[in-house]
Amino acid sequence: MNDYTPAKFRSLSAKFSRFIVALLTWLVAVIMVWDIRHHTFDLTKAVLLCAVVAFVGGLVSRFTIRSLARPLALLEHGITAVSQGKLEPIQVSATRDEIQHLGESFNRMISDLKASQEEIRQNRELLEERIRQRTEDLQKAAEKYEAEMKAGDWIQQFKLSACHNFEHQTPCKTNHYDRK
């Protein structure tokens, strides 16, 4: 199987982290512009504010990676395993949200697939047994028919020899298909 990744793949956590960084940068810019307009701009305050924003942005990024990227990576790993034929339940992160629900639904689907494959296997075995039994029945019928034909040939030969011996008395008919 090939690993499909969209051409411009970006994870949800990366998108969310970028959004938070943009939002916090906008907040810092607004505060700095406010201070500059009111002639209260302090460089120390601006550097401290940027450091706090970077720290908060890092925390938000770490949180989103834990809450979004890791559970989605587990789902992706499970889906890849199933696509390779491994019908084992996947590890579901206890996020108490849609991602957990998706993982649990996926595990139910895997369970249903396993049950379906087992039913197919049982039906295939039953069908193979029926075919084997029918084949045996046909072989027995063919042997019986062959034996009857051999017995019929003996009777036919007896009739012909009897006719040959009594040829001068009456025309002999061995069966209703014989010529008159």
C-alpha positions as CSV (number, residue, x, y, z in Angstrom):
1,M,0.0,0.0,0.0
2,N,1.2,3.5,-0.7
3,D,1.1,6.2,2.0
4,Y,-1.1,9.0,0.7
5,T,-0.4,12.5,1.9
6,P,-2.0,15.5,0.3
7,A,0.3,17.8,-1.7
8,K,0.3,20.6,0.9
9,F,-0.3,18.7,4.1
10,R,-0.5,20.7,7.3
11,S,-1.6,19.2,10.6
12,L,-4.5,20.7,12.5
13,S,-2.2,21.4,15.5
14,A,0.2,23.4,13.2
15,K,-2.7,25.4,11.8
16,F,-4.0,26.1,15.3
17,S,-0.6,27.0,16.6
18,R,-0.1,29.4,13.8
19,F,-3.4,31.0,14.5
20,I,-2.6,31.5,18.1
21,V,0.8,32.9,17.3
22,A,-0.8,35.4,14.8
23,L,-3.4,36.3,17.4
24,L,-0.8,36.9,20.1
25,T,1.4,38.9,17.7
26,W,-1.6,41.0,16.9
27,L,-2.2,41.6,20.6
28,V,1.4,42.6,21.2
29,A,1.3,44.9,18.2
30,V,-1.9,46.6,19.4
31,I,-0.5,47.1,22.9
32,M,2.8,48.5,21.5
33,V,0.9,50.9,19.2
34,W,-1.3,52.0,22.1
35,D,1.7,52.7,24.2
36,I,3.5,54.6,21.4
37,R,0.4,56.7,20.7
38,H,0.0,57.6,24.4
39,H,3.8,58.3,24.8
40,T,4.1,55.5,27.4
41,F,6.2,53.1,25.4
42,D,8.8,51.3,27.5
43,L,11.3,49.0,25.8
44,T,11.7,46.7,28.8
45,K,7.9,46.3,29.0
46,A,7.8,45.5,25.2
47,V,10.6,42.9,25.5
48,L,8.9,41.3,28.6
49,L,5.6,41.3,26.7
50,C,7.2,39.5,23.7
51,A,8.8,36.9,26.0
52,V,5.5,36.2,27.7
53,V,3.7,35.9,24.3
54,A,6.4,33.5,23.1
55,F,6.1,31.4,26.3
56,V,2.3,31.3,26.1
57,G,2.5,30.5,22.3
58,G,4.8,27.6,23.2
59,L,2.5,26.3,25.8
60,V,-0.5,26.5,23.4
61,S,1.5,24.7,20.7
62,R,2.5,22.0,23.1
63,F,-1.1,21.6,24.3
64,T,-2.5,21.4,20.8
65,I,0.1,18.9,19.8
66,R,-0.9,16.7,22.7
67,S,-4.6,17.2,22.3
68,L,-4.8,17.0,18.5
69,A,-1.7,15.7,16.8
70,R,-1.0,12.6,19.0
71,P,-4.6,11.2,18.9
72,L,-4.8,11.8,15.2
73,A,-1.5,10.1,14.6
74,L,-2.8,7.1,16.6
75,L,-5.8,7.0,14.4
76,E,-3.7,7.3,11.2
77,H,-1.5,4.5,12.4
78,G,-4.5,2.3,13.1
79,I,-6.1,3.0,9.7
80,T,-2.8,2.2,8.0
81,A,-2.6,-1.1,9.9
82,V,-6.1,-2.0,8.8
83,S,-5.4,-1.1,5.2
84,Q,-2.6,-3.6,5.4
85,G,-5.0,-6.3,6.6
86,K,-4.3,-6.2,10.4
87,L,-7.7,-6.2,11.9
88,E,-6.6,-5.3,15.5
89,P,-8.3,-2.6,17.5
90,I,-6.4,0.7,17.5
91,Q,-5.3,2.6,20.6
92,V,-7.8,5.3,21.3
93,S,-6.7,8.4,23.2
94,A,-9.1,9.4,26.0
95,T,-9.7,12.9,24.8
96,R,-13.5,12.9,25.6
97,D,-14.2,14.6,22.2
98,E,-14.9,13.8,18.6
99,I,-11.4,12.2,18.1
100,Q,-12.1,9.7,20.8
101,H,-15.6,9.0,19.4
102,L,-14.0,8.5,15.9
103,G,-11.4,6.0,17.4
104,E,-14.1,4.1,19.2
105,S,-16.3,4.0,16.0
106,F,-13.3,2.8,14.0
107,N,-12.7,0.0,16.6
108,R,-16.4,-1.0,16.2
109,M,-15.9,-1.1,12.4
110,I,-12.8,-3.3,12.8
111,S,-14.8,-5.7,15.1
112,D,-17.6,-5.8,12.5
113,L,-15.1,-6.5,9.7
114,K,-13.6,-9.3,11.7
115,A,-17.0,-10.9,12.3
116,S,-17.9,-10.5,8.6
117,Q,-14.6,-12.1,7.6
118,E,-15.2,-15.0,10.0
119,E,-18.7,-15.5,8.6
120,I,-17.3,-15.5,5.1
121,R,-14.7,-18.1,6.1
122,Q,-17.3,-20.3,7.7
123,N,-19.6,-20.1,4.7
124,R,-16.7,-20.9,2.4
125,E,-15.8,-23.9,4.4
126,L,-19.5,-25.0,4.4
127,L,-19.6,-24.5,0.6
128,E,-16.4,-26.5,0.1
129,E,-17.8,-29.3,2.2
130,R,-21.0,-29.3,0.2
131,I,-19.0,-29.4,-3.0
132,R,-16.9,-32.3,-1.7
133,Q,-20.1,-34.2,-0.7
134,R,-21.8,-33.5,-4.0
135,T,-18.6,-34.7,-5.9
136,E,-18.6,-37.9,-3.9
137,D,-22.3,-38.4,-4.6
138,L,-21.7,-37.8,-8.4
139,Q,-18.8,-40.2,-8.4
140,K,-20.9,-42.9,-6.7
141,A,-23.8,-42.3,-9.1
142,A,-21.3,-42.5,-12.1
143,E,-19.9,-45.8,-10.7
144,K,-23.4,-47.2,-10.3
145,Y,-24.4,-46.1,-13.8
146,E,-21.2,-47.7,-15.2
147,A,-22.0,-50.9,-13.4
148,E,-25.5,-50.9,-14.7
149,M,-24.2,-50.2,-18.2
150,K,-21.8,-53.2,-17.9
151,A,-24.7,-55.3,-16.7
152,G,-26.8,-53.9,-19.6
153,D,-24.0,-54.8,-22.0
154,W,-24.0,-58.3,-20.8
155,I,-27.7,-58.6,-21.3
156,Q,-27.3,-57.0,-24.8
157,Q,-24.6,-59.5,-25.6
158,F,-26.7,-62.4,-24.4
159,K,-29.6,-61.2,-26.6
160,L,-27.4,-60.9,-29.6
161,S,-25.9,-64.3,-29.1
162,A,-29.4,-65.8,-28.6
163,C,-30.5,-64.1,-31.8
164,H,-27.5,-65.4,-33.6
165,N,-28.2,-68.9,-32.5
166,F,-31.9,-68.7,-33.4
167,E,-31.4,-66.6,-36.5
168,H,-33.2,-68.9,-38.8
169,Q,-36.4,-69.0,-36.7
170,T,-37.5,-65.3,-36.2
171,P,-36.0,-61.9,-36.6
172,C,-34.5,-60.8,-33.3
173,K,-35.1,-57.4,-31.6
174,T,-32.6,-56.6,-28.9
175,N,-34.4,-53.3,-27.9
176,H,-36.9,-50.9,-29.4
177,Y,-34.2,-49.0,-31.2
178,D,-33.0,-52.0,-33.3
179,R,-33.9,-52.1,-37.0
180,K,-36.6,-54.3,-38.2
